[in-house]
């Protein structure tokens, strides 16, 4: 019983997110202009996305889309986030989170 529970808990992260890393890589092409091709920005005012937690990236994008996140680069990020579906956000976030 303990082994079944442990296996179930270990599989949970993959079951919760159906994000597609390969699709996220393709969808992230527009992000590369500011955040770098591999998620490492060459410009200090743009944050690195490589290795960020998936949930953090998704929550940030949703905050830009809803207008909850304002100031800073929100004038640039809101239109970018507006163009993304929830699935797009999950895929992009999964891609950047997968980069170590």
N, C-alpha and C positions, 0 to 999 in steps of 0.2 A: 504494500500500500504506500509506503514511504517513497519507494522508487517511482511509482506512478505519479505521485504528487510532485516530486522533484522534476521529472520529465515534463509534466504539464506546466510547471512554473518556468522552466527553462525555455519552453516553446512559446510562452506568452508574448514576448516582444515581437516575434514574427507573426503571431496571429493577430495582434492588435493593429499592426500597420501593414497594409497591403501595398505600400509604396513601392514604386518601380525605380530602382537606382539608375538603370540604363536610360529610362525615359527622363529621369531627372537630369542626367548629364546633358541630354539633348535639349531639354527645356531651359537649362541654365546658360545657354549660349549668350543670351542678352545680359545676364548678370556679369559676365566676364568683362564687359566694358569698364566696370568700376571695381569689381571684386577680384579680378584676375582670372585667367583661364583655369587655374587649379585652385581657386578660392583664396589665393594670397594676393592681397591688394598691393599695388606699387605706390599707391597714394595714401598717406597716413590718415586722411579724414574718412576713408572708406574702410569699414571693418573687414577683417579676414573671416571667411566663412568655412574654410577648411577645418574639419574636425569639430565644428560646433554641434551641440546637441540638436537632434532633429526637432524635438518639441519646442526648443527655443526659437529656431528659425521659423517654424510654422506660426508660433504665437506672435512673433515680430511681424511677419507678413500680414497676418490677420489684423493686427493692431493698426498697421498702415492702411489697410484696405477699409477698415471701419472708421478711420479718422481718430481712433483712440490714441495713437502715437502721432505726436505733432512736434514741430520744431526740428532742428538739425537738418537732416536730409529728407524730411517727409515730403517736401515738394517734388523731389525726384522719385522717392519710393512709392508714394501713393498711386500714381498712374501705373507704375510697374505692377504693384500688387493688385490693382483693380483688374488688370488683364488676366489674372490667374484664377483658376478654379481651386477649390479645396484640394482636389486630387493633384493638380499641378504643384501646389505648395508642398504637399506631402512628398511628391516625387523629388522635387528640387532639394528639399530639406534632407531627404534620405541620401541623395547623392553627396551633398556636402558633408553630412555626418559620417559617411563611409570613408571619406578621405582621411588618412592618418598621417 
